[in-house]
Amino acid sequence: SASAMAAPPGARIAFRVHPRQVKNPVLKLVCNVPWRVDADIVPDYVLGKTTCAVYLSLRYHTLHPNYVHQRIRQVGRSFTLRLLLVLVDVGDNERPIQVRW
């Protein structure tokens, strides 16, 4: 079984990870896909030339409801496909994700 880890130097990189996400447990679930830390990216993950992802824990969102809006604004329209990767880590998962744009 392959374990999740940063790509070794010289390896082909499948995606890039912002340093704030290095300790994110979701990276342990990524298998057989090399990644590297890149402090020069704005989103949490750059998954390809036109695709990125911003990570959001619902627990964090209940404490800081404006965070996700700030992050999405920071990413802007730099990518064709912008994903919101949501970790459902609260019991009541409907209330925190109601969209208020």
Buried (B, 14 or more C-beta within 10 A) or exposed (E): EEEBEBBEEEEEBBBBBBEEBEEBEBBEEBEEEBBBBBEEBBBBBBBEEEBBBBBBBBEBBEEEEEBBEEBBEEBEEEBEEBBEBBBEEBEEEEEBBEEEE
